[in-house]
Amino acid sequence: MENEPVIRLSVFLGVFLLCAGWEALRPKRDRVLTRARRWSANIGLVVVDTFVVRLLFPAAAVGAAVDASTQGWGLFNQTDWPLWLEVLAAFVILDFAIWVQHVVFHKVPFLWRFHMVHHADEEMDVTTGFRFHPVEIAASMAIKIGLVYALGAAAVAVILFEVMLSAAALWSHSNTRLSERVERIVRWFVVTPDMHRSHHSVERREHDTNYGFFLSVWDRLFGQYTETPEGGHDGVRIGLKPWRDGQSASLLWAAAAPFRAPYWKKK
């Protein structure tokens, strides 16, 4: 518990630097907007998000796991399963819950107005993986804490899930290139950048598919899977149709958009 922030930050920075270097050396798509123009907004959002979460939820999901264990609350605190099985079950359940939450944030207009800030990024790279509005981040954390209490998940399971979720978000949004053979094998198990790119297409039939962040099974299982965007990975347009003029590459725009932008025109 004491080392959890250090572990998470270390993994986050390590994966970020790895993906950023990979993008620079072996990019999947040519860059249109400069890094300086987009990264200032995206990095600014993650700084604000971190402050908001620490302010509203000082102990976050890991603290909820510790408290649930102390109080004996939740499903897993009523079982005598071995730790490895509990960790595995909690990880899979939490990953599925994130998938469901993602679908809901697309389908409910009020929630979409905040999630669309993530989709308004006109390019996909490693920083898109942490481009989320603070309201969405706070809501996501509240949902996650409630689920952790309901499950009674062990702190180690929550830490593992948080670390993997963060790393997966960075990688699945990165502009990195894998060989086609390796990519098609890997995506049977976890979400790859090519698989997730369809989710950021401007076309609704594509961006309302491929919701997964880590495990790729849910999209296939529930019929929400798109193999390849219609225009191919080189031709697919990224972002949202109403905002493809560079204005979304601004921290002020990203923060204010849910309260003033015509979010209902996303389709």
N, C-alpha and C positions, 0 to 999 in steps of 0.2 A: 504493500500500500504506500509506504513512504517513497519507494523508488519509482512508482508508477508514472509520474510526470516526466521523469528523466528518461525512462524507457520509451515512452510514447514520443517524446521530442526527438530522441536519438534516431529512432526508426523513421520518423517523418522526414527529418533532414537527410538521412542517408538515402532513402528512396527518392526523395525530391532531387537530390544531386545526381543520383544514378540516372533517373529518367531525363533530367535536363541535359546531361551530357550525351545520353543516347540520342535524344532528339537532335542535338547539334551535329552529331557525327553521322547518324543514319536516320534522317527524317522520312516519314511516310509521305507527307504532302508538303508542297512548297508553301512557305509562309507569305501571307499577304500583308497583314498588319505587323508592325514591329513589336518586339517583345516589350520595349520600354512603354509603348502606348497601352498595351493590354495588361501587362504584369503589375503596373502600379495599382490598378483597380482591383485585380484579383488578389494580390498580396495584401492590399489594404483591407479587403473584406475578411480575410482569414485572421488578421490582427484584431479587427472589431469583434468577430465571432468568438475568438478565444476570450476576450475581455468579458463579453456578455455571458458566456457559459460559466466562467469562473465567478462572476458576480451573482448570477441567479442560482447556480448549482455548484457551490464550493466543493462538495465531495463527489459530484457527478455520478456516473453509473457505478463506478467501482465502490464508492462510498455506500451506495444503495445495496450492493452485494454484501458488503461487510455488515451493514445494519440488519439486513434480512437474515444473515447467518446468526447474528447475536440474538435476534428475536425469535428465531426458529420459523420464520415466515417463508412461504413459497413452496412450490412443488418439490424441488430437489432436497429441501430440508426435511421432508417427510419420508424420504427414501434412504436406503442404505446402499445405493449404487456405488461402485468404485469410482474414484475421482476421475479417471480417464474417460469413463463412459459418460459421466455427468458433464464433463467439459465438452466432449464431442456433441452430445445432445443439445446442450445450451448453445453451442456455436451454430449448429444447423438451424435451430429454432430462431435464434436472433437474426441470422442471415435471411431467413424466409420473412421474418417480420419487417426487415428493412425493405425487402422486395415489395411486400404488400403496401407499406407506407409510401413507397415511391409511386406505385400505381395510383394510390388515393390522391397524392399531391398533383397528379396529372388530371384526374377526373373531376375533382371538386374545384369549381372556379375560384372560390376565395383562397384556397391553398395554392392553386396554380399561380395566382398573381405574385406570390413570393418565390415559388420554384422557378418561374420563368426567368428570373434573374440569372440562374445557372445556365439556362438554355440560350439566353440572349448573347452569350459569348460567340463572336463571329468566327472564331477558330477554336480548335481543340488542341490543347497541349497540357503539360503536367499541371499548370496552374488552374486550369478549368476544374480539376479535381477538388479544389477547395474554394471555388467561387459559389458561395451560397449566401443568401440574405440572412442577416442575424435573426429575424423572426422565424425563419424556417429552421435554423440551427437550434434555437431555443425550444421550438415545438418538438423537434426530433429528439432532443435530449430528454424532455419531459416524458415522451412516449417510451423511450428506452429505459428510463428509470422505473417507470410503472411496470414494464415487462420484466425487468430484472427482479423487482419485488415479487411479482407473480410467480416467476420461475424459481426464485430462491437460488439463483445461479451463483456458483463459487466465484470469489474475486478473481482467481487466476483465469477462469473462463472469460470473464468480462474483459480483463486486461488483454488477453489473447485476441478476443474478438475486436476490441477497439483498435488494437495495433494493426491487425490484418485488414480491417475495414479502411483505415486511413491509407495503408500502403496500396491496397487494391484500387481505391479511388484515384490515387495519383497515377498508377500505371495504366488503368483502363481508359483514362482520358488523355494519356500522353500521345504525342505525335511520333511514336517509335515504330520502326519497321522490323517485323519478324519475317523469316522465310515463310512462304505460303504453306509449305508442308508442316512446319512446326506449329504455325498459328492454328491450323485446322485441327491438329491433335489437341493442343492446349485448350482451345475453346470448348471442347467437350466436357471439361472439368471446371474451368474458371473463366471469367469474363476477360476477353482480350481487348486491346484498343480497337482492332478492326470490328469486332463484334459490337462494341459500344458506340462506334462512330455512327451507325445507323440511327441510334437513339437521339443523336444531335442533328439529324437532318432537318431541313426546313419543312419537309413534307410530313403532314400529320400521320399518314399511314405508316411512316417509318419511325418518327420520333415517339409514337405511342406503342413502340415495341422495344424489346431488349432492355428491360428495366433493371436487370441484375447488376450488382456491384462486385460481388466476389464469386459465389457459386453460379454457374450458368444453367443449372438444371431447371430452375423455376420457369424461365421463359419458354423452354421447350415443353415442359410439363403442362403449362396452362395455355399453350397456343399463342404466346406473345413473342415468338421468335422470328427475326428476319435474318436471313443468311448474309445477304449483301445489299447495300443500298442500290436503288435503281440506276443511278448514274455512275456506279462503281466508286471505289474509295478515292479516286482522283477527281471525279466529277461531282460528287455529292456536295451540295451547299450546306454549310454549317450555320446554325443560328435560328432566328425567328424572322419570318417575312417582314413584319412591320419595322424591324430595327436592324437593317443591314447597311447602315450608312456610317458606322463607326462610333455613333453616340453611346453605345453600350459599353465602350471601352473607357469608362469613367467611373470612379468610385462614387461620386455624387449622384450620377444617373442610377447606378446599381442600388444605392441606398433608398432613393426616392421613387424609383419606378413603380413599385407595387401600389403606391398611394396616388399616382397621377397618370401612369401610362395606360393606353387602351389595351389592357391585358386580354380582353375578350376577343381581340382580333388575332390571337395566336394561330388560329387555324387558317 
